[in-house]
Every structure is written in C-alpha cells, then in structure tokens.
Amino acid sequence: MKDHVRSLAEDEYGHLALVAALSTVDDTTLLRKSIGGPLQSMMGDALRHKYARRVLLHLLAPFNNRYLPAEYHDWVRPAPVSESEARGGEDGEAGDEGDEDGAGGASSGRGVSRKDPDLRRREVLGSGPGSLSESVVAAVEADAGALIRDFHGADCLVEVARGGEGATLAEVCSEGVERAQDMIVQMAAAARDHGDDDAGGEEHVLLNYVANRALRRLLILGRTDETVRRFAQKLWDGALKGRCKEWFGSHADKVLAAVLSCGDVAVEKAATEELQPLVAKQGGAGGLQEWAVSHGLAKASKKK
C-alpha cells in the first residue's frame, strides 16, 4: 500500500481504503510507516485536495459528517461481530485453539479493532520531530494564509487550531497547535487595508468569504472545547478588542457575532460591552441577540 498512498488518497473512493485502515488496524507502527510516511511527503498538496484531506481530517476529527459524508461511515468502520463469533463459534470449537490451520469456522477476531480509537489516533499522529503531527502543523503554519481562504484547506486549518477532536492533536503537539492559533490571530490583527484585493493582494481574513466562516465555526466550537476557548481569548485580545467599530457592518460581523458565543465568559462579556452600543446605534428590534441570530448564531442565542 505504501507505494500507492498518493494515488489512493487523491481518488474519489480510494481514499476510503486509507480511512478504513486508520479506523481498524491496531498496529500503529505499521500505519505510521505505510500511510503516515507517504502522507507526510504529500502534505502540502493533501491539505487542500478534495479527497486526500479527508484522510488527514479523519485523524483529527473522525467520522465528522462535514468532512466524511455519512453514507461512507459504514464503509470504513469495523464490521460488527456476531455473538457466536465473539465467543468463538456456535459450538465453542472455532476459537483460537479450534481453528489452528485457519480453515475452520470464523475467527473471533474478524472485524474487530481492540485498540481505543483515540489512542490509535494519538499513536499514528505521533509526537516530536519527524512525526505526522509535526508535519501537519508545519504545513499549516507554512501556508496558513492560503489555507484559511481555501474551501478545502480551511477545514484542515480549523481542526489543527482546534487541537483535533477531543484535543488529540493538542496532546501530542501542543506547541504546534499554539503556533497555528497565533498565526491566525496575526492574520486577523492585520490592518483592514492590508492585502487589499484592488492592490493585488489577499483579501483580509475577516472579510474573506471562506476565511470568516472558518473563524466563525472555530469560535463556536469553544462552547465545548477548552483549546478553542483559549484561542478565542487570544483572538479577542490580539485582534478584535477595541476594533469592533472598525469591523462592524462588514462581513466580519460573522466573526464578531461568534465571539459572543465562544464559551469564554470573560471574552463574551467584553465583546457584548463593545458590540451593544454599535447594534443599538444601528437600530432594529431585538438588539444584540437578534443581531447575533441574523449572523448565523440562532442556536447559541437561544441558549443564552
């Protein structure tokens, strides 16, 4: 498989074979060598490829419907094991000792992954120089500006800055996750006219269609994710605090509204104090809550 990882990863259905292996194979040393190594060599391309990115995202956020369509989940999960298989066969004679030549009844290990899925992900990602986790983070750092503005790449940047589902990436590469977050804050803190499209540069991340939606999605994850709450505090202190008036009324409203539901109480309070007068001046029924709802935070607003 090692020599075919790139072709599989970039194929509409071939990438599912890699996802299946990462979901079921318990030998993580083998996975790192046969899949992790080749992925590292194509990392820059994989992050923005429609299908290859799913392999990486599966390690960061497994079985997420946003990244891996629900209809594929059953294709890549371990097959369920029947009760008879679990106990070694109907008559109890087809277990490990009763099927020594491999020609008898079904093995009790068919379709079974015994390793904890989160542990498997951590072991495949690895830690330290040369690890897959370091490669993912380094590639995101090197191309953060392009990734956050790319429809496919933005998902990878969000998951790295999030630290992965259940903080899996943050556990094995905490400093890398911090660096990725700092890169985003640095981009958001840039002057509004920095990278003006008319000047031939990149559109500001708070105004870019893909980027501001990625930031909004990342901030909302802070409701349940401590790593993201720390990012929200960084983003507020380093890029948004005292500048809400500058951005208010633009596409950046999606990000400002998301800050109101980032999970960090202090940040939410500070943002409310800064945004409330701006919304009031704008007028309209409902005030700040209705304004937040109008920018895609209906669920968050209802909870408050």
Buried (B, 14 or more C-beta within 10 A) or exposed (E): EEEBBBEBBBBEEBBBBBBBBBBBBBEBEBBBEBBBBBBBEBBBBBBBBEBBBBBBBBBBBBBBEEBBEEEBBEEBBBEEBEEBBEEBBEEEEBBEEEBEEEEEBBBBEEBBBEBEBBEBBBBBBBBEEEBBBBBBBBBBBBBBBBBBBBEBBBBBBBBBBBBBBBBBBBBBBBEBBBBBBBBBBBBBBBEBEEBBEEEEEBBBBBBBEBBBBBBBBBBBBBBEBEBBBBBBBBBBBBBBBEBBEEBBEBBBBBBBBBBBBBBBEEBBEBBBEBBBEBBEEEEEEEEBBEBBBBBBBEEBBEEE
